[in-house]
Amino acid sequence: MAMKQEARVQSAFCTYIKLSYPDIRYCASLGGIRTSMTQAIMAKKTGYVKGFPDMQVLKVNSEYAGLFLEIKADKTGYPSKEQKQWVADLNEAGYFAKVVKGLDECIAILDWYMQIK
């Protein structure tokens, strides 16, 4: 099965992180992965919550407690109401959270974030 465009962007972004910032800890949510009904039920029972951002970078700096990105393949992608709520709640809680569109924006936000002392 061919990888969806959003998954390709996220995969390329992971490669960029590994090459550019090999020491930072990050993790992707599995929200965009198609699963069986049994797997979806198990994910929900074990804590997956709809709308959780695609990528989290676990690096505290002087301004934020961590970085969360909801990744869209390109400018035609829009967040769901649950995704918008997660971004708003995370920003309110002291994280930097943003909906990003395309690989270039993913990289630009990460590079900006990593330069904050």
C-alpha distances in whole Angstrom, upper triangle without the diagonal:
4,7,9,12,14,12,13,16,17,15,18,21,20,21,24,25,25,27,29,30,30,32,31,29,26,23,20,20,17,18,15,12,11,14,15,19,20,19,19,23,23,22,25,27,27,27,24,26,24,24,25,24,21,23,26,28,31,34,37,40,43,41,38,37,34,31,28,25,23,21,20,18,21,24,23,21,24,25,25,29,28,26,29,32,30,31,34,35,34,36,39,38,39,35,34,31,29,26,25,23,22,22,25,27,25,27,30,30,30,32,35,34,35,38,40,42
4,6,9,12,10,10,13,14,13,15,18,18,19,21,23,23,25,27,28,28,31,29,28,25,22,19,20,17,18,14,13,13,15,18,21,23,21,21,25,25,23,26,29,28,28,25,26,24,24,24,23,19,21,25,27,30,32,36,38,41,39,36,36,32,29,26,23,21,18,17,15,18,21,20,19,22,23,24,27,27,25,28,30,29,29,33,34,32,34,37,37,37,34,32,29,27,24,23,20,18,18,22,23,22,24,27,27,27,29,32,32,32,35,37,40
4,6,8,6,6,10,11,10,12,14,15,16,18,20,20,22,24,25,25,27,26,24,21,19,16,16,14,15,11,10,11,14,17,20,22,20,20,23,23,21,24,27,26,25,22,23,21,21,21,19,16,17,21,23,26,29,32,34,37,36,33,32,28,25,23,20,18,15,14,12,15,19,18,16,19,20,21,25,24,22,25,27,25,25,29,30,29,30,34,33,33,30,28,25,23,21,19,17,15,15,19,20,18,20,23,24,23,26,28,28,29,32,33,36
4,6,5,6,9,10,10,12,14,15,17,19,20,21,23,24,25,26,28,26,25,21,19,16,16,14,13,10,10,11,14,17,20,22,20,19,23,23,21,23,26,26,25,21,22,19,18,19,17,14,16,20,23,26,28,31,33,36,34,31,31,27,24,21,18,15,13,11,9,12,15,14,13,16,16,18,22,21,19,22,24,23,23,26,28,27,28,31,32,32,28,26,23,21,18,17,14,13,14,17,18,17,19,22,22,22,25,27,27,28,31,32,35
4,5,5,6,9,10,11,12,14,15,17,18,20,21,22,24,25,27,25,24,21,19,16,17,15,15,11,13,14,18,21,23,25,23,22,26,26,23,25,28,28,26,23,23,20,19,19,17,14,16,20,21,25,27,30,31,34,32,30,29,26,22,20,16,14,11,9,6,9,12,12,11,14,15,18,21,21,19,21,24,23,22,25,27,26,27,30,31,30,27,25,22,19,16,14,11,9,11,14,15,14,16,19,20,20,22,24,25,26,28,30,33
4,5,5,6,9,10,11,12,14,15,17,19,20,21,22,23,25,22,21,18,16,13,13,13,12,9,11,13,16,20,22,24,21,20,23,24,21,22,26,25,23,20,19,17,15,15,13,10,12,16,18,22,24,27,28,31,29,26,26,22,19,16,13,10,7,6,4,8,11,11,9,12,13,15,18,18,15,17,20,19,18,22,23,22,23,26,27,27,23,21,18,16,13,11,9,8,9,13,13,12,14,17,17,17,20,22,22,23,26,27,30
4,5,5,6,9,10,10,12,14,15,17,18,20,20,21,23,21,20,16,14,11,12,11,11,8,9,11,15,18,21,22,19,18,22,22,19,21,24,23,22,18,19,17,16,16,13,10,12,15,17,21,23,26,28,31,29,26,26,22,19,16,14,12,9,9,8,12,15,15,13,15,15,17,20,19,17,20,22,20,20,23,25,23,24,28,28,27,24,22,19,17,15,13,12,11,11,15,15,13,15,18,18,18,20,23,22,23,26,28,30
4,5,5,6,8,10,11,12,14,15,17,18,20,20,23,21,20,17,16,13,15,14,15,12,12,15,18,21,24,26,23,22,26,26,23,25,28,27,25,22,23,21,19,19,16,13,14,17,19,22,24,27,29,32,30,28,27,24,20,18,15,14,11,10,8,11,15,16,14,17,18,20,23,23,20,22,25,23,22,26,27,25,26,30,30,29,25,23,21,19,17,14,13,10,9,13,14,12,14,17,18,17,20,22,22,23,26,28,30
4,5,5,6,9,10,10,12,14,15,16,17,19,21,19,19,16,15,13,14,15,15,12,14,17,20,24,26,27,24,23,27,27,23,25,28,27,25,22,22,21,18,18,14,11,12,15,16,20,22,25,26,29,27,25,25,21,17,16,12,12,8,8,6,9,13,14,12,15,16,19,22,21,18,20,23,21,19,23,25,23,23,27,27,26,23,20,18,16,13,11,9,6,5,9,10,9,11,14,14,14,16,19,19,20,22,24,27
4,5,5,6,9,10,10,12,14,15,16,17,19,16,16,12,11,9,11,11,12,10,12,15,18,22,24,25,22,21,24,24,21,22,25,24,22,19,19,18,16,15,12,8,8,12,13,17,19,22,23,27,25,22,22,18,15,13,10,10,7,9,8,11,15,16,14,16,15,18,21,20,16,19,21,19,18,21,23,20,21,25,25,24,20,18,16,15,13,11,11,9,8,11,11,9,11,14,14,13,16,18,17,18,21,23,25
4,5,5,6,9,10,11,13,14,15,15,18,16,16,13,12,10,13,13,14,12,13,16,18,22,25,26,22,22,25,24,21,24,27,25,23,21,22,21,19,18,15,11,11,14,15,18,20,23,25,28,27,25,24,20,17,16,14,14,11,12,11,14,18,19,17,19,19,21,24,23,20,22,25,22,21,25,26,23,25,28,28,27,23,21,19,18,17,14,14,12,10,13,14,11,12,16,16,15,17,20,19,19,23,25,27
4,5,5,6,9,10,11,12,14,15,18,16,17,14,14,13,16,16,17,15,16,19,22,26,28,29,26,26,29,28,25,27,30,28,27,24,25,24,22,20,17,13,13,15,15,19,20,23,25,28,27,25,25,21,18,17,14,15,12,13,11,14,17,19,18,20,20,23,26,25,22,24,26,24,22,26,27,24,25,29,29,27,23,21,20,18,17,14,13,10,7,10,12,10,10,14,15,13,15,18,18,18,21,23,26
4,5,5,6,9,10,10,11,13,15,14,14,11,12,11,14,15,17,15,17,20,23,26,29,29,26,25,29,28,24,26,29,27,25,22,23,22,20,18,14,11,10,12,12,15,17,20,21,24,23,21,21,17,14,13,11,12,10,12,11,13,16,19,17,19,19,22,24,23,19,21,24,21,19,23,24,21,22,25,25,24,20,18,16,15,14,12,12,9,6,9,10,7,7,11,11,10,12,15,15,14,17,20,22
4,5,5,6,9,10,10,10,13,11,11,9,9,9,13,14,16,15,16,19,21,25,27,28,24,24,27,26,23,25,27,25,23,21,22,22,20,18,15,11,9,11,11,14,15,19,21,24,24,21,20,17,14,14,12,14,12,14,14,17,20,22,20,21,21,23,25,24,20,23,24,21,20,24,24,21,23,26,25,24,20,18,17,17,16,14,15,13,10,13,13,10,10,14,14,11,13,16,16,15,18,20,22
4,5,5,6,9,10,10,13,13,13,12,13,13,16,17,19,18,18,22,24,28,30,31,27,27,30,29,26,28,31,28,27,25,26,26,24,21,18,15,13,15,14,17,18,21,23,26,26,24,23,19,17,17,16,17,15,17,16,18,22,23,22,24,24,26,29,27,24,26,28,25,24,27,28,25,26,29,28,27,23,21,21,20,19,17,17,14,11,13,15,12,11,15,15,13,14,18,17,16,19,22,23
4,6,5,6,8,9,12,12,13,12,14,14,18,19,21,20,21,24,27,30,33,33,30,29,32,31,28,30,32,30,28,26,27,26,24,22,18,16,13,14,13,16,16,20,20,24,23,22,22,18,16,16,15,17,14,17,16,18,20,23,22,23,23,26,29,27,24,25,27,25,23,26,27,24,24,28,27,25,22,19,19,18,18,15,16,13,10,11,12,10,8,11,12,10,10,14,14,13,16,19,21
4,6,5,5,7,9,8,10,9,11,12,16,18,20,20,20,24,26,30,32,32,28,28,31,29,26,28,30,28,26,24,25,25,23,20,17,14,11,12,10,12,13,16,17,21,21,19,18,15,13,14,13,16,14,17,17,19,22,24,22,24,23,26,28,26,23,24,26,23,21,24,25,21,22,26,24,22,19,17,17,17,18,15,17,15,12,13,13,10,8,12,12,8,10,13,12,11,14,16,18
4,6,6,5,8,8,10,10,12,13,17,19,21,21,21,25,27,30,32,32,29,29,32,30,27,29,31,28,27,25,26,27,25,22,19,17,14,14,12,14,14,18,19,23,23,21,21,17,16,17,16,19,17,20,20,22,25,27,25,27,26,29,31,29,26,27,29,26,24,28,28,24,25,29,27,25,22,20,20,21,21,19,20,18,15,16,17,14,12,15,16,12,13,16,16,13,16,19,20
4,6,6,10,11,13,13,15,17,20,22,24,24,24,28,30,33,36,36,32,32,35,33,30,33,35,32,30,29,30,30,28,25,22,19,16,17,15,17,17,20,21,24,25,23,23,20,18,19,19,21,19,22,21,23,26,28,27,28,28,31,33,32,28,30,31,28,27,30,30,27,27,31,30,27,24,22,22,22,23,20,21,18,15,15,17,14,12,15,16,13,12,16,16,14,16,19,20
4,6,9,10,12,13,16,17,21,23,25,25,26,29,31,35,37,37,34,33,36,35,31,33,35,32,31,29,30,30,28,25,21,19,16,16,13,15,14,17,18,21,21,20,20,17,16,18,17,20,19,21,21,22,25,28,26,28,27,30,32,31,27,28,30,27,25,28,29,25,25,28,27,25,22,20,20,20,21,19,20,18,14,14,15,13,10,12,13,10,9,13,13,10,12,16,17
4,6,6,9,10,14,16,19,22,24,24,25,29,31,34,36,36,32,32,35,33,29,31,33,30,28,27,28,29,26,23,20,18,15,14,11,12,11,14,15,18,19,18,18,15,14,16,16,19,19,22,22,24,26,29,27,28,27,30,31,30,26,27,29,25,24,26,27,23,23,26,25,22,19,18,19,20,21,19,21,19,16,16,17,14,11,13,13,10,9,13,12,9,11,14,15
4,6,8,10,13,16,19,22,24,25,25,29,30,33,35,35,31,32,34,32,29,31,33,29,28,27,28,29,27,24,21,19,16,15,12,13,13,16,17,21,22,20,19,17,16,18,18,21,21,24,24,26,28,31,29,30,29,31,33,31,28,29,30,27,26,29,28,25,25,29,27,24,21,21,21,22,23,22,23,22,18,19,20,16,14,17,17,13,13,16,15,12,15,17,18
4,7,10,13,16,20,22,25,26,26,30,31,34,36,35,32,32,34,31,28,31,32,28,27,26,28,29,27,24,21,20,16,14,11,11,10,13,15,18,20,18,17,15,15,17,19,22,22,25,26,28,30,33,31,31,30,32,33,31,28,29,30,26,25,28,27,23,24,27,25,22,20,20,21,22,24,23,25,24,21,21,21,18,16,18,18,14,14,17,15,12,14,16,16
4,6,10,13,17,20,22,23,24,27,29,32,34,33,29,29,31,29,26,28,29,26,24,23,24,26,24,20,18,17,13,11,7,7,7,10,12,16,17,15,14,11,11,14,15,18,19,22,24,25,28,30,28,28,26,28,30,27,24,26,26,23,21,24,23,20,21,23,21,19,16,16,17,19,21,20,22,21,19,19,19,16,14,16,15,11,12,15,12,10,13,14,14
4,7,11,14,17,19,20,21,25,26,29,30,30,26,26,28,25,22,24,25,22,20,20,21,23,21,18,16,14,11,9,6,5,7,11,14,17,18,15,13,10,11,12,14,17,18,21,23,25,27,29,27,27,25,26,28,25,22,24,24,21,20,23,22,18,20,22,20,18,15,16,16,18,20,20,22,21,19,21,20,16,16,18,16,13,15,17,14,12,16,16,17
4,7,10,13,15,17,18,21,22,26,27,27,23,23,25,23,20,21,23,20,18,17,18,19,18,14,12,11,7,6,4,6,9,12,15,19,18,15,13,10,9,10,11,14,14,18,19,22,24,26,23,23,21,23,24,22,19,21,21,18,17,20,20,16,18,21,19,18,14,14,14,16,17,16,19,18,16,18,17,14,14,16,15,11,14,16,13,13,17,17,18
4,7,10,12,14,14,18,19,22,24,23,19,19,21,19,16,18,20,17,15,14,15,16,15,12,10,8,6,5,7,8,12,15,18,21,21,17,15,12,11,10,11,12,13,17,18,21,24,25,22,22,20,21,22,20,17,20,20,16,16,20,19,16,18,21,19,19,15,15,14,16,16,16,19,18,17,19,18,14,16,18,16,14,17,19,16,16,20,20,22
4,6,9,10,11,14,16,19,21,21,17,17,19,18,14,16,18,16,14,12,13,14,13,10,8,5,4,6,9,11,14,17,20,24,22,19,17,14,12,10,9,10,10,14,15,18,21,22,18,19,17,18,20,17,14,17,18,15,15,19,18,16,18,21,20,20,16,16,14,15,14,14,16,16,15,18,17,13,15,18,16,14,18,20,17,18,22,22,24
4,5,8,9,12,13,17,18,18,14,13,16,15,11,12,15,13,11,8,10,10,10,7,7,5,6,8,11,13,17,19,22,25,24,20,18,15,13,10,10,10,11,14,16,19,21,22,18,18,15,16,17,14,12,16,16,13,14,18,17,15,18,20,19,20,17,17,14,15,14,15,17,17,17,20,19,16,18,21,18,17,21,22,20,21,24,24,26
4,6,5,9,10,13,14,15,11,10,13,12,9,11,14,13,12,8,10,10,11,9,9,7,9,12,15,17,20,23,26,29,27,24,22,19,17,14,13,12,12,14,16,19,22,21,18,18,16,16,18,15,14,17,18,15,17,20,20,18,21,24,22,23,20,20,17,18,16,17,18,18,18,22,21,18,20,23,21,20,24,25,23,24,28,28,30
4,6,8,10,13,14,15,12,10,13,13,9,11,14,13,12,8,8,7,7,7,8,7,10,13,16,18,22,24,27,29,27,24,22,19,17,14,13,10,11,13,15,18,20,19,15,15,13,12,15,12,11,15,15,13,15,18,18,17,20,22,22,23,20,20,16,16,15,16,17,18,18,22,20,18,21,23,21,21,24,25,24,25,28,28,31
4,6,9,13,14,16,13,11,15,15,12,14,17,17,15,12,12,10,10,10,10,8,11,14,18,20,23,26,28,31,29,26,24,21,19,15,13,11,10,11,12,15,18,17,13,14,12,12,15,14,12,16,17,15,16,20,20,19,22,24,24,25,22,21,18,17,15,15,15,15,16,20,19,17,20,22,21,21,24,26,24,26,29,29,32
4,6,10,12,14,11,10,13,14,11,13,17,16,15,12,13,12,13,13,13,10,13,16,19,22,25,28,30,34,32,28,27,23,21,18,16,14,13,14,14,18,21,20,17,17,16,16,19,17,16,19,21,19,20,23,23,22,25,28,27,28,25,24,21,20,18,18,18,18,19,22,22,19,22,25,24,23,26,28,27,28,31,32,34
4,7,9,12,9,9,12,13,12,14,17,17,17,14,15,13,14,15,16,14,17,20,23,25,29,31,34,37,35,32,30,27,25,21,20,17,16,16,17,20,22,21,18,19,18,17,20,18,17,21,22,21,22,26,26,25,28,30,30,31,28,27,24,23,21,21,21,21,22,25,25,23,25,28,27,27,30,32,30,31,35,35,38
4,6,8,6,6,10,10,9,12,14,15,15,13,15,14,16,16,18,16,19,21,24,26,30,32,35,38,37,33,31,28,26,23,22,20,19,20,20,24,26,24,21,22,20,19,22,19,19,23,24,22,24,27,27,26,29,31,31,32,29,29,26,26,24,24,24,24,25,28,28,25,28,31,30,29,32,34,32,33,37,37,39
4,5,5,6,9,10,10,12,14,15,17,15,17,16,18,19,21,19,22,25,28,30,33,36,39,42,40,36,34,31,30,26,25,23,23,23,24,27,29,27,24,25,23,22,24,22,22,26,26,25,27,30,29,29,32,34,33,35,32,32,29,29,27,28,28,28,28,32,32,29,32,35,33,33,36,38,36,37,40,41,43
4,5,5,6,9,10,11,12,14,16,14,15,15,18,19,21,21,23,26,29,30,34,36,39,42,40,37,34,32,30,27,26,24,24,24,25,28,30,28,25,25,23,21,23,20,22,25,25,24,27,29,28,29,32,33,33,35,32,33,29,29,27,29,29,29,31,34,33,31,34,36,35,34,38,39,37,38,42,42,44
4,5,5,6,9,10,11,12,15,14,16,16,19,20,22,22,24,26,29,30,34,36,39,42,41,37,34,32,31,28,27,25,26,26,28,31,33,31,28,28,26,24,25,22,23,27,27,25,28,31,29,29,33,34,33,35,33,33,30,31,29,31,31,31,32,36,35,32,35,38,36,35,38,40,38,39,42,42,44
4,5,5,6,9,10,10,12,11,14,14,17,17,19,18,21,22,25,26,30,33,36,39,37,34,31,29,27,24,24,22,23,24,25,28,31,29,26,26,23,22,23,21,21,25,25,23,25,28,27,27,30,32,30,32,30,30,27,28,26,28,28,28,29,32,32,29,31,34,32,31,35,36,34,35,39,39,40
4,5,5,6,9,10,11,9,11,11,14,15,17,16,19,21,24,26,29,31,35,37,36,32,29,27,26,23,22,20,21,22,23,26,28,27,23,23,20,18,20,17,18,22,21,20,23,25,24,24,27,29,28,30,28,28,25,25,24,25,26,27,28,31,30,27,30,33,31,30,34,35,33,34,37,37,39
4,5,5,6,9,10,9,11,12,16,16,19,19,22,23,26,27,31,33,36,39,37,33,31,29,28,24,25,22,24,25,26,30,31,30,26,25,23,20,21,18,20,23,22,21,24,26,25,25,29,30,28,31,29,30,27,28,26,28,29,30,31,34,33,30,33,36,33,33,36,37,35,36,40,39,41
4,5,5,6,9,9,12,13,17,16,19,19,21,22,25,25,29,31,34,37,36,32,29,27,27,24,24,23,24,25,27,31,32,31,28,27,24,22,23,20,21,24,23,21,25,27,25,25,28,29,28,30,28,29,27,28,27,29,30,30,31,34,33,30,33,35,33,32,35,36,34,35,38,38,39
4,6,5,6,5,9,10,13,13,15,15,17,18,21,22,26,28,31,34,32,28,26,24,23,20,20,19,20,22,24,27,29,28,25,24,21,19,20,17,17,21,20,18,21,23,22,21,25,26,25,27,24,25,23,24,23,25,26,27,27,31,29,26,29,31,29,28,32,33,30,31,35,34,36
4,5,5,5,7,9,12,12,15,16,18,19,22,23,27,28,31,34,32,28,26,24,23,20,21,19,21,23,25,28,29,28,25,23,20,18,18,15,16,20,18,16,20,22,20,20,24,25,23,26,24,25,23,24,23,25,27,28,29,32,30,27,30,32,30,29,33,33,31,32,36,35,36
4,6,7,9,12,15,15,18,19,21,21,24,24,28,29,33,35,34,30,27,26,25,23,24,22,24,26,29,32,33,32,28,27,24,22,22,18,20,23,21,19,23,24,22,22,26,26,25,27,26,27,25,27,26,29,30,31,32,35,33,30,33,35,32,31,35,36,33,34,38,37,38
4,6,9,12,15,14,17,17,19,19,21,21,25,26,30,33,31,27,24,23,23,21,22,21,23,25,28,31,33,32,28,27,24,22,22,19,19,23,21,19,22,24,21,21,25,25,23,25,24,25,24,25,25,27,29,30,30,33,32,28,31,33,30,29,33,33,30,31,35,34,35
4,6,10,12,11,14,15,16,16,19,19,22,24,27,30,28,24,21,20,20,18,19,18,21,23,26,29,30,30,26,24,21,19,19,15,16,19,17,15,18,20,17,17,21,22,20,22,20,22,20,22,22,24,26,28,28,31,29,26,29,30,28,26,30,31,28,29,32,31,32
4,7,9,8,11,12,14,14,18,18,22,23,27,29,27,24,21,19,19,16,16,15,17,19,22,25,26,26,22,21,17,16,16,13,13,17,15,13,16,18,16,16,20,21,19,21,19,21,18,19,19,21,23,24,25,28,26,23,26,28,25,24,28,29,26,27,31,30,32
4,6,6,10,12,14,14,18,19,22,23,26,28,26,23,20,19,18,15,15,14,16,18,21,24,25,24,20,18,15,13,13,9,10,13,12,10,13,15,14,14,17,18,17,20,18,19,16,18,17,20,22,24,25,27,25,23,26,27,24,24,28,28,25,27,30,29,31
4,6,9,11,14,15,19,20,24,25,27,30,27,23,22,20,18,15,15,12,15,16,19,21,22,21,17,15,12,10,10,7,8,11,10,9,12,15,14,14,18,19,18,21,19,19,16,16,15,18,20,21,23,26,23,21,25,26,23,24,27,28,25,27,31,30,32
4,6,9,12,13,17,19,21,23,25,27,24,21,20,18,16,12,11,9,11,13,16,18,19,18,14,12,9,7,8,5,4,8,8,7,9,12,12,12,15,16,17,18,16,16,13,13,12,14,16,18,20,22,20,18,22,23,20,21,24,24,22,25,28,27,29
4,7,9,10,13,15,18,19,22,24,22,18,17,14,13,9,9,8,11,13,17,19,20,20,16,14,11,10,11,8,6,9,9,6,8,11,11,10,13,15,14,16,14,14,11,12,11,14,16,18,19,22,19,17,20,21,18,18,22,22,20,22,25,24,26
4,6,7,11,13,16,17,20,22,20,16,15,12,10,6,6,5,8,11,14,16,17,18,14,13,10,11,12,10,7,9,10,7,8,11,11,10,12,15,15,15,12,11,8,9,8,11,13,15,16,18,15,13,16,17,15,15,18,19,16,19,22,21,24
4,7,10,13,16,18,21,23,21,18,17,14,11,8,6,5,6,9,12,15,16,17,14,13,11,13,15,13,10,12,14,11,11,15,15,13,15,18,18,18,15,14,11,10,10,10,12,13,13,16,14,11,14,16,14,14,17,18,17,18,22,22,24
4,7,10,12,15,17,20,19,16,14,11,8,6,5,7,8,11,13,16,18,19,16,16,14,16,18,15,12,14,16,12,12,15,16,13,15,18,17,16,13,12,10,10,10,11,13,13,13,15,13,10,12,14,12,11,15,16,14,15,18,19,21
4,6,9,12,14,17,16,13,11,7,6,4,6,9,11,15,17,19,21,22,19,19,16,18,19,17,14,15,16,12,12,15,14,11,13,16,14,14,10,10,9,11,12,13,16,16,15,17,15,12,13,15,12,11,14,15,12,13,17,16,18
4,6,9,11,15,14,11,10,6,5,6,9,12,13,17,19,21,23,25,22,22,19,21,22,20,17,18,19,15,14,17,17,13,14,17,15,14,10,10,10,12,14,14,17,17,16,17,15,12,12,14,11,9,12,13,10,10,14,14,15
4,7,10,13,13,10,8,5,7,9,12,15,17,20,23,25,26,28,25,25,22,24,24,22,19,20,20,17,16,18,17,13,15,17,15,13,10,11,12,15,17,18,21,21,19,21,19,15,16,17,14,12,14,15,11,11,14,14,14
4,6,10,11,8,7,5,7,10,13,17,18,22,24,26,27,29,27,26,24,26,26,24,21,22,22,19,17,19,18,14,15,17,15,12,10,11,13,15,18,18,22,22,20,21,19,16,16,16,14,11,12,13,9,8,11,10,11
4,7,8,6,4,5,8,12,15,19,21,24,27,28,29,31,29,28,25,27,27,25,22,22,22,19,17,18,17,14,14,15,13,10,9,10,13,16,19,20,23,24,23,23,21,18,18,18,15,13,14,14,10,10,12,9,9
4,5,5,7,8,10,14,16,20,22,25,28,28,29,32,29,28,26,28,28,27,24,23,23,21,18,19,19,15,14,16,14,11,10,10,14,17,20,20,24,25,23,22,20,18,18,17,14,13,13,12,9,8,9,6,6
4,6,8,10,13,16,19,22,24,28,30,30,30,33,31,30,28,30,30,28,26,25,24,22,20,20,19,16,15,16,14,11,11,12,15,18,22,22,26,27,26,25,22,21,20,19,16,15,15,13,11,11,11,7,6
4,7,9,11,14,16,20,22,25,28,28,28,30,28,27,25,27,26,25,22,21,21,19,16,16,16,13,11,12,12,8,8,9,12,15,19,20,23,25,24,23,20,19,19,17,14,14,15,12,10,11,11,8,8
4,6,8,11,14,17,19,22,25,26,26,28,26,25,22,24,24,22,19,19,18,16,14,14,13,10,9,11,9,6,5,6,10,13,16,18,21,23,22,22,19,17,18,17,13,13,14,12,9,11,12,9,10
4,7,10,14,17,19,23,26,27,27,29,27,25,23,24,23,21,19,19,18,15,14,14,13,10,10,11,9,6,5,8,10,14,17,19,22,24,23,23,20,18,19,19,15,14,16,15,11,12,14,12,12
4,7,10,14,16,20,22,24,24,27,24,23,20,22,22,20,17,17,17,14,12,14,13,9,10,12,10,8,5,6,8,12,15,16,19,21,20,20,17,15,16,16,12,11,13,13,9,10,13,11,13
4,7,10,12,16,19,20,21,23,20,19,17,19,20,18,15,15,16,12,10,13,13,9,9,13,12,10,6,5,6,8,11,12,16,17,16,16,14,11,12,13,9,8,11,11,8,10,13,12,14
4,7,10,13,16,18,18,20,17,16,14,16,16,14,11,12,13,9,8,11,11,8,9,13,12,11,7,6,5,7,9,10,14,15,15,16,13,11,13,14,10,10,13,13,11,13,16,15,18
4,6,9,12,14,15,17,14,13,11,14,15,14,10,11,13,10,8,12,13,10,11,15,15,14,11,8,6,5,6,7,10,11,12,13,10,8,11,12,9,9,13,13,11,14,17,17,20
4,7,10,12,13,14,11,10,8,10,12,11,7,9,11,9,8,12,13,12,13,16,16,17,13,11,8,6,5,6,9,11,12,14,11,9,13,14,12,12,16,16,15,17,20,20,23
4,7,9,11,12,9,10,9,12,15,14,10,12,15,13,12,15,17,15,16,20,20,20,16,14,11,9,6,5,6,7,9,11,9,7,11,13,11,12,16,16,16,18,21,21,24
4,6,7,8,5,7,8,11,14,14,11,13,16,15,14,17,19,18,19,22,23,23,19,17,14,11,7,6,5,6,9,11,10,9,13,14,14,15,18,19,19,21,23,24,27
4,7,8,6,10,11,14,18,18,15,16,20,19,17,21,23,22,22,25,26,26,23,20,17,14,11,8,6,5,8,10,10,10,13,15,15,16,19,20,20,22,25,26,29
4,5,6,9,12,15,18,19,16,17,20,20,18,21,24,23,22,26,27,27,23,20,18,14,11,8,5,5,8,10,9,11,13,14,15,17,19,20,21,23,25,26,30
4,6,8,11,14,17,19,16,16,20,20,18,20,23,22,22,25,27,26,24,20,18,14,11,9,5,7,11,11,10,12,15,15,15,18,20,20,21,24,25,26,30
4,7,10,13,16,18,16,16,20,20,19,21,24,24,23,26,28,28,26,23,19,16,12,11,8,10,14,15,14,15,18,19,19,21,23,24,24,27,29,30,33
4,7,10,13,15,12,13,16,17,16,18,21,21,21,24,25,26,23,20,17,13,10,9,7,9,13,15,13,14,17,18,17,20,22,22,23,25,27,28,32
4,7,10,11,9,9,13,14,13,15,18,18,18,21,23,23,21,19,15,12,8,10,9,12,15,17,14,15,19,19,18,20,23,23,22,25,27,28,31
4,7,8,6,6,10,10,10,12,14,15,16,18,20,21,18,16,13,10,7,10,10,13,16,18,15,15,19,19,17,19,23,22,21,24,27,26,30
4,5,5,6,9,10,11,12,14,15,17,18,20,22,20,18,15,13,11,13,14,17,20,22,19,19,22,23,21,22,26,25,24,27,30,29,32
4,5,5,6,9,10,11,12,14,15,16,18,20,19,18,15,14,12,15,17,20,22,24,21,21,24,25,22,24,27,26,25,28,30,29,32
4,5,5,6,9,10,10,12,14,15,16,19,17,17,14,13,12,16,17,20,22,24,21,20,24,24,22,23,26,26,24,27,29,28,31
4,5,5,6,9,10,11,12,14,15,17,15,14,10,10,8,12,14,17,19,21,18,16,20,21,18,19,23,22,20,23,26,25,28
4,6,5,6,9,10,11,12,14,16,14,13,10,9,8,12,14,17,20,21,18,17,21,20,18,19,23,22,20,23,25,24,27
4,5,5,6,8,10,10,12,14,14,13,11,11,11,15,17,21,23,24,21,20,23,23,20,21,25,23,21,24,27,25,28
4,5,5,6,8,10,10,12,11,11,8,10,10,14,17,20,21,22,19,18,21,21,18,19,22,21,19,22,24,23,25
4,6,5,6,9,10,11,9,8,5,6,8,11,14,17,19,20,16,15,18,18,15,16,19,18,16,19,21,20,22
4,6,5,6,9,10,10,10,8,9,10,14,17,20,22,23,19,18,21,20,17,18,22,20,18,21,23,21,23
4,5,5,6,9,9,10,9,11,13,17,20,23,24,25,21,20,23,22,19,20,23,21,19,22,24,21,23
4,5,5,7,5,7,6,9,12,15,19,21,22,23,19,18,20,20,16,16,20,18,15,18,20,18,20
4,5,5,5,5,6,8,12,15,18,21,22,22,18,17,19,18,15,16,18,16,14,17,19,16,18
4,6,7,9,9,12,15,18,22,25,25,26,22,21,23,22,18,19,22,20,17,20,21,19,20
4,6,9,10,13,16,19,23,26,26,26,23,21,23,23,19,19,22,20,17,19,21,18,19
4,7,9,13,16,18,22,25,25,25,21,20,21,20,16,17,19,17,14,16,17,14,15
4,6,10,13,15,19,21,21,21,18,16,18,17,13,13,16,14,11,13,15,13,15
4,7,11,12,16,18,18,18,14,13,15,14,10,10,13,11,9,12,13,12,14
4,7,9,13,16,16,17,13,12,14,14,10,11,14,13,11,14,16,15,18
4,6,10,13,14,14,10,10,13,12,9,11,14,13,12,15,17,16,19
4,7,10,12,13,9,9,13,13,10,12,16,15,14,17,19,19,23
4,7,8,9,6,6,10,10,8,11,13,13,13,16,18,19,22
4,7,8,6,7,10,11,11,13,15,16,16,19,21,22,25
4,6,6,6,9,10,11,13,15,16,17,19,21,22,26
4,5,5,6,9,10,11,12,14,15,16,19,21,24
4,5,5,6,9,10,11,12,14,15,17,19,22
4,5,5,6,8,10,10,12,14,16,17,21
4,6,5,6,9,10,11,12,15,16,19
4,6,5,6,8,10,10,12,15,18
4,6,5,6,9,10,11,13,17
4,6,5,6,9,10,11,15
4,5,5,6,9,10,13
4,5,5,6,9,12
4,6,5,7,11
4,5,6,9
4,6,8
4,6
4
